[in-house]
């Protein structure tokens, strides 16, 4: 079994001890892959693929948050590919469906952010190419997920905040996608957004509340388990913009969204009458804006300002230090642990010019 995790947080919150004790009690041989970072990287995936092949791993267990789970998903995918296939250029860049019968993946969740524990969506960064892309394929869906809110009780305030930013943005990306008709998916999205805001406030007031943390976990799962995307075309423009930034600047995904998302809203809410009406509905149903005597545009603007004010209140729009925006220079090199096919293609290759049309976690 391959145990995949990030830094030291799972050792501080008790998840590491709980999981390893249970695995060894059941007689499992445990191989560990630690050091998964936010914005999980292609080279760490290759490292995990090599461990799976070397040790004949038959289960991958991700213990952590969205980045750890996404890394484990790509390890599962890479382990199931033939020697003549390249994970990045043949699958992530093109969106080609993953093969069946991959090494199964399980999850022990320790954050409430991405909903990656209940879906086949994953995001991967190729620093050598300054590319960060989302990939979706059903075989990447975890076989099981364990959600224990006690592992969230020690999360730092900043990590909690940006987790909520991400999950709130997930619902908005689906809600503001076309069509703008009146369907059940949109009403569910509004309810989830209202509850995310309620859980957000509860976690700020009582960070060690089991109830608040358990609700946050459930919020993040339903924000991106694809239920509220039914009947929607799914735009995901804000995530696409943030991914492009993260591919050059190693910033927190939630921090990037907190900056990009309100600006995207202010850019598109007057793009067409249907968009203005949708933002006005959102302002009333999610933020409680009183529409009496106001135009749809005025209501929409008030809703966006409520959102911006809330982000400021929770500290999500604080200026990032300059150290957080150090660009990562392109290296244009292949991984030494993978076949030469991982080298960067020529500029003429169509694979370098398109991204899969999948949602981004």
C-alpha positions in Angstrom: 0.0 0.0 0.0 1.3 3.5 -0.9 0.5 6.1 1.8 0.6 9.6 0.2 0.6 12.8 2.3 2.0 16.3 2.5 4.0 17.9 5.3 3.7 17.5 9.0 0.1 18.4 9.6 -1.2 14.8 9.6 1.3 14.0 12.3 0.2 16.9 14.4 -3.5 16.3 14.1 -3.2 12.5 14.8 -4.3 11.3 11.4 -0.9 9.7 10.6 -0.8 7.7 13.8 -4.4 6.6 13.4 -4.0 5.5 9.8 -0.6 3.8 10.1 -1.7 1.9 13.2 -4.9 0.6 11.5 -3.0 -0.4 8.4 -0.3 -2.3 10.2 -2.8 -3.9 12.5 -4.5 -5.3 9.3 -1.2 -6.7 8.1 -0.5 -4.2 5.3 3.0 -3.3 4.1 3.1 0.5 4.0 5.3 2.5 1.6 5.2 6.2 2.2 5.4 9.1 -0.2 5.5 12.4 1.7 6.2 16.0 0.7 3.2 16.6 -1.6 2.9 20.4 -1.9 0.0 22.7 -2.6 -0.3 23.0 -6.4 0.8 19.3 -6.7 3.6 18.8 -9.1 4.3 16.4 -11.9 7.7 15.3 -10.6 6.1 14.2 -7.3 3.6 12.1 -9.3 6.4 10.4 -11.2 8.1 9.6 -7.9 4.9 7.9 -6.7 4.5 6.0 -10.0 7.9 4.6 -9.6 7.1 3.5 -6.0 3.9 1.8 -7.2 5.8 -0.1 -9.9 8.8 -1.0 -7.7 6.8 -2.3 -4.8 3.8 -3.8 -6.6 1.4 -1.5 -4.7 -2.3 -2.6 -4.9 -3.9 0.4 -3.1 -3.0 4.1 -2.9 -4.2 5.9 0.2 -4.2 9.7 0.2 -4.2 11.2 3.7 -4.7 15.0 3.4 -6.5 17.6 1.5 -7.2 18.3 -2.2 -3.6 18.6 -3.3 -2.7 15.2 -1.7 -5.7 13.5 -3.2 -5.1 15.0 -6.7 -1.5 13.9 -6.6 -2.6 10.4 -5.6 -5.2 10.3 -8.4 -2.5 11.1 -11.0 -0.2 8.4 -9.4 -3.0 6.0 -9.9 -3.4 7.1 -13.5 0.3 7.1 -14.3 0.7 3.6 -12.8 -1.8 2.2 -15.3 -0.2 3.6 -18.4 1.9 1.7 -20.9 5.5 2.4 -21.5 4.7 4.2 -24.7 2.2 6.6 -23.1 2.9 9.9 -21.4 0.8 11.0 -18.5 1.1 14.7 -19.2 1.0 15.0 -23.0 -1.3 12.0 -23.7 -3.8 12.6 -20.9 -3.7 15.8 -19.0 -3.1 18.1 -22.0 -5.6 16.3 -24.2 -8.3 15.3 -21.7 -8.2 11.7 -22.9 -10.2 9.4 -20.6 -8.2 7.4 -18.1 -8.1 3.6 -18.7 -10.1 1.3 -16.4 -8.7 -1.0 -13.8 -6.3 1.5 -12.3 -4.6 1.0 -8.9 -7.5 1.8 -6.6 -7.5 5.0 -4.5 -8.8 5.6 -1.0 -8.9 8.8 0.9 -8.7 10.0 4.6 -9.7 13.7 4.4 -8.0 16.2 6.7 -9.2 19.5 5.1 -12.5 20.9 3.7 -11.8 22.5 0.4 -12.0 20.8 -3.0 -14.5 17.9 -2.9 -11.8 15.8 -4.6 -12.7 12.9 -2.2 -16.0 12.4 -4.1 -15.2 12.8 -7.8 -12.9 12.1 -10.7 -11.6 15.7 -11.0 -7.9 16.5 -10.3 -5.5 19.3 -10.9 -1.8 19.0 -11.7 1.0 21.5 -12.2 3.9 21.0 -14.7 6.4 23.6 -13.5 8.8 22.8 -16.3 6.1 24.0 -18.7 4.5 26.6 -16.4 1.2 24.8 -16.9 -1.5 24.0 -14.3 -4.4 22.0 -15.7 -7.6 20.3 -14.5 -8.3 16.8 -15.6 -11.5 14.8 -15.3 -12.1 11.1 -15.8 -14.4 8.7 -13.8 -11.7 6.0 -13.1 -9.9 8.5 -10.9 -12.8 8.6 -8.4 -11.8 7.3 -5.0 -13.2 3.9 -4.1 -13.9 5.1 -0.5 -13.4 8.3 1.6 -13.2 8.7 5.3 -14.3 12.1 6.6 -13.4 12.7 10.3 -14.0 16.3 11.3 -11.7 16.0 14.3 -8.7 16.2 11.9 -9.9 19.7 11.0 -9.9 21.1 14.5 -6.3 22.2 14.4 -6.3 23.8 10.9 -4.7 27.2 10.8 -7.1 30.1 10.3 -5.6 31.1 6.9 -5.9 27.6 5.6 -9.5 27.4 6.7 -10.3 30.8 5.1 -8.9 29.9 1.7 -10.5 26.5 1.8 -13.9 28.3 2.1 -13.0 30.7 -0.7 -12.3 27.7 -3.0 -15.5 25.8 -2.1 -17.6 28.9 -2.5 -16.1 29.7 -5.9 -16.7 26.1 -6.9 -20.4 26.6 -6.5 -20.3 30.0 -8.3 -18.5 28.6 -11.3 -21.3 26.1 -11.9 -24.2 28.5 -10.8 -23.1 31.3 -13.2 -22.6 29.0 -16.2 -25.2 28.8 -18.9 -28.1 28.2 -19.3 -29.6 30.8 -17.0 -32.9 29.0 -16.7 -34.7 28.1 -13.5 -33.7 24.6 -12.5 -33.2 22.5 -9.4 -29.4 22.6 -9.8 -29.3 26.3 -9.3 -31.6 26.3 -6.3 -29.3 23.6 -4.7 -26.3 25.8 -5.5 -27.9 28.8 -3.7 -28.6 26.6 -0.7 -25.1 25.3 -0.6 -23.6 28.8 -0.9 -25.8 30.0 2.0 -24.7 27.1 4.1 -21.0 27.6 3.2 -21.2 31.2 4.5 -22.9 30.0 7.7 -20.2 27.3 8.2 -17.5 29.8 7.4 -18.8 32.1 10.1 -19.1 29.3 12.6 -15.6 28.1 12.0 -14.3 31.6 12.6 -16.2 31.9 15.8 -15.5 28.4 17.1 -12.6 26.9 15.2 -12.6 23.8 17.4 -16.3 23.1 17.0 -16.9 19.5 15.7 -20.3 20.6 14.3 -18.8 23.6 12.4 -16.0 21.5 10.9 -18.3 18.6 10.0 -20.6 21.0 8.2 -17.6 22.5 6.4 -16.6 19.0 5.2 -20.1 18.3 3.8 -20.2 21.8 2.2 -17.0 21.2 0.3 -18.1 17.8 -0.9 -21.4 19.0 -2.3 -19.8 22.1 -3.8 -17.9 19.9 -6.3 -19.3 16.4 -6.4 -20.9 17.4 -9.8 -24.5 17.3 -8.6 -25.2 21.0 -9.1 -23.5 21.0 -12.5 -26.3 18.9 -14.0 -27.9 20.8 -16.8 -25.1 23.4 -16.9 -22.4 24.0 -19.6 -19.8 24.8 -16.9 -17.6 27.8 -17.6 -14.8 27.7 -14.9 -13.2 30.9 -16.2 -12.1 32.1 -12.7 -10.3 28.8 -12.0 -8.7 28.9 -15.4 -7.3 32.4 -14.8 -6.1 31.4 -11.3 -4.4 28.3 -12.6 -2.5 30.3 -15.1 -1.3 32.6 -12.3 -0.3 29.6 -10.1 1.6 28.0 -12.9 4.1 30.9 -12.7 3.7 32.1 -9.1 3.6 29.5 -6.3 0.6 31.0 -4.5 -2.3 29.4 -2.6 -5.1 28.5 -4.9 -7.7 30.0 -2.6 -5.7 33.2 -2.2 -5.6 33.6 -6.0 -9.3 32.9 -6.3 -10.0 35.6 -3.6 -8.4 38.2 -5.9 -9.6 36.9 -9.3 -13.2 35.9 -8.5 -14.7 39.3 -7.6 -12.9 41.0 -10.5 -14.3 38.3 -12.9 -17.8 39.1 -11.5 -17.5 42.8 -12.1 -16.3 42.1 -15.6 -19.2 39.8 -16.7 -22.3 40.8 -14.7 -23.3 43.4 -17.4 -22.2 41.3 -20.3 -25.8 40.5 -21.3 -29.2 41.0 -19.7 -29.4 37.3 -18.6 -26.1 37.7 -16.7 -27.3 40.8 -14.9 -30.6 39.0 -13.9 -28.6 36.0 -12.7 -26.4 38.1 -10.5 -29.4 40.0 -9.1 -31.0 36.7 -8.2 -27.8 35.5 -6.6 -27.6 38.8 -4.6 -31.1 38.3 -3.2 -31.1 34.5 -2.6 -27.5 34.2 -1.3 -26.7 37.6 0.3 -30.1 38.7 1.3 -30.1 41.9 -0.7 -33.4 43.8 -0.6 -34.4 44.4 -4.2 -37.3 46.8 -3.5 -37.2 49.9 -5.8 -33.8 48.9 -7.3 -32.9 47.9 -10.9 -31.4 44.4 -11.5 -28.1 46.1 -12.1 -28.1 47.9 -8.8 -29.1 44.6 -7.0 -26.4 42.7 -8.8 -23.8 45.3 -7.8 -24.9 45.2 -4.2 -24.5 41.5 -4.1 -21.0 41.6 -5.5 -20.0 44.3 -3.0 -21.4 42.1 -0.2 -19.1 39.3 -1.4 -16.1 41.6 -1.6 -16.8 43.0 1.9 -17.1 39.5 3.3 -13.7 38.5 1.8 -12.1 41.6 3.4 -13.8 40.8 6.7 -12.3 37.3 6.8 -8.9 38.4 5.7 -9.0 36.7 2.3 -8.1 39.8 0.4 -5.0 40.9 2.4 -2.1 41.8 0.1 0.2 38.9 -0.4 3.9 39.4 0.5 6.2 39.8 -2.4 7.8 36.5 -1.6 4.6 34.8 -2.5 4.9 36.0 -6.1 8.4 34.8 -7.1 8.1 33.5 -10.6 9.2 30.0 -11.4 11.3 30.1 -14.5 10.6 27.5 -17.3 13.1 24.8 -17.3 12.0 22.8 -20.4 13.5 19.6 -19.1 12.1 16.1 -18.9 12.0 14.2 -15.6 15.0 12.0 -15.1 12.8 9.2 -13.7 10.5 8.9 -16.7 10.9 8.0 -20.4 12.2 10.5 -22.8 8.7 11.0 -24.1 8.1 13.4 -21.2 10.3 16.0 -22.8 8.6 19.1 -23.9 7.1 18.9 -27.4 7.8 21.4 -30.1 5.9 24.6 -30.4 4.1 23.2 -33.4 2.6 20.4 -31.4 -1.1 20.9 -30.9 -1.0 19.3 -27.5 0.8 22.3 -26.1 -1.9 24.7 -27.2 -5.1 23.3 -25.7 -6.4 22.3 -22.3 -9.0 19.7 -21.4 -12.5 21.2 -21.1 -13.0 19.8 -17.6 -13.8 21.6 -14.4 -11.0 22.5 -12.1 -10.8 21.5 -8.5 
